């Protein structure tokens, strides 16, 4: 039971960290640069993908996404 709660909290922290970091980075970039709409969309997709990739790598290193062993 406690392991399930720990996993749920870990997943919530994972999603929260991606969301907050993406919002912060995108708001700083929007305040710093005046970009055309298409370039802004492309930059947003790239930033979100990069942050998700980094957060997933950290989560794997911390053991959040453990593989279950098949019997």
N, C-alpha and C positions, 0 to 999 in steps of 0.2 A: 504494500500500500504506500509506504513512504517513498519507495523507488518510483512509483507512478507519479506521485506528487512532485518529486524532484524533476522528472522528465517534463511534466507539464510546465513547471516554472522555468525550466531551461528553454523550452520551445517559446514560451512567452517572452523571455528575455532576448532570445534570438530575433524574433519578429520585431520586438520593440526597438532593439538596437539598429536594425536595418532601417526601420521607418524614421527614427529620430535622426540618424546620421544622414540619410538621404535628404530629409527636409532641411537640415542645417547646411549641408554642402550646396544644395540647389539654391537656397535663399541667399547664401553668400555670393555664389556665382551670378545670380540674377541682379544683385545689388552692385556688383563690380563691373559687369559687362552688359552692354546693350546689344543683344544678338537678334538676328532675324528669326522668325518663328520656326522655320525648318531646322535651322542650326541649333536653336534652343531645345527643340524636341529631340534631336539627335544627341545633344549633350546630356539631356535628362536621362535618356535610355542608357547611354554609356555609363553615367555616374551610378545609376541604380544597379546595373549589371555588375559593375566593378565592386560596389559595396557589398552586394549579395555574395559575390564570389569570395571576397575576403572574409566575410562573416561566416560563410559555410566552411572555409578552410580552418578558421579558428574553432568553430563548433566541432568539427571532426577531430581536431587535435585535443580538444577538451573532453572528447568522448560522448558528446551529446547524441550523435547519430551512430550508435553502436549497431553492428550487424548481429542479428540473432542467429545462433547456431542451429542448423537443422539437424534433426535426429534421424 
